[in-house]
Amino acid sequence: GIQVEQSPPDLILQEGANSTLRCNFSDSVNNLQWFHQNPWGQLINLFYIPSGTKQNGRLSATTVATERYSLLYISSSQTTDSGVYFCAVEGFSGGYNKLIFGAGTRLAVHP
Amino acid sequence: DAGVTQSPTHLIKTRGQHVTLRCSPISGHKSVSWYQQVLGQGPQFIFQYYEKEERGRGNFPDRFSARQFPNYSSELNVNALLLGDSALYLCASSLDDGGPLHFGNGTRLTVT
């Protein structure tokens, strides 16, 4: 099946710093989504980005489908950015199209 | 508009019991999917339903089943609960078969 690898697994930042999170996937995918899970467990959809670049405020994402990776950029980080960032790809595995999550990048932003 | 709603929020069950988890999608969304998230891991796909038909199934035993109702709400049923079924169960909806997923706050199931 499709493998999704995220790096780094853990990241500690000072407020105001910038960061880049990476997601590599092992096969062709139909789409790719980035999520933020806050400390209370709520999963928020950040981007639906099968290819190209999108921006939403301080966050932006780029997916290069032909090279099987996606990047999530966080600029001027704030303490509220803390949590786990998941990349999820939709691909054909086990006879079905399914959304497969990576293990996540755990981000802590300190004041 | 209300987001994806799940009930109950927390549940404690004993090994061998049965549990039913419920999910109401965002109004107008026709696809519902279920995920299991154990501590420290990413969500794992269990089922997807679109227009009341099963469209996908993950690597879970037959003790797990689900259905989608005419109003697009959904139930996840787990029989013969095991300790390893303890997890956060997440429901997500999307407008169509595919597209951005929107998650509910989850049901935290503890099996003792």
Boltz contact constraints between the chains, C-beta under 6 A:
constraints:
  - contact:
      token1: [A, 41]
      token2: [B, 106]
      max_distance: 6.0
  - contact:
      token1: [A, 42]
      token2: [B, 105]
      max_distance: 6.0
  - contact:
      token1: [A, 43]
      token2: [B, 103]
      max_distance: 6.0
  - contact:
      token1: [A, 45]
      token2: [B, 100]
      max_distance: 6.0
  - contact:
      token1: [A, 45]
      token2: [B, 102]
      max_distance: 6.0
  - contact:
      token1: [A, 48]
      token2: [B, 100]
      max_distance: 6.0
  - contact:
      token1: [A, 86]
      token2: [B, 42]
      max_distance: 6.0
  - contact:
      token1: [A, 96]
      token2: [B, 56]
      max_distance: 6.0
  - contact:
      token1: [A, 98]
      token2: [B, 45]
      max_distance: 6.0
  - contact:
      token1: [A, 98]
      token2: [B, 56]
      max_distance: 6.0
  - contact:
      token1: [A, 99]
      token2: [B, 45]
      max_distance: 6.0
  - contact:
      token1: [A, 101]
      token2: [B, 42]
      max_distance: 6.0
  - contact:
      token1: [A, 101]
      token2: [B, 43]
      max_distance: 6.0
  - contact:
      token1: [A, 102]
      token2: [B, 42]
      max_distance: 6.0
  - contact:
      token1: [A, 103]
      token2: [B, 42]
      max_distance: 6.0
  - contact:
      token1: [A, 104]
      token2: [B, 42]
      max_distance: 6.0
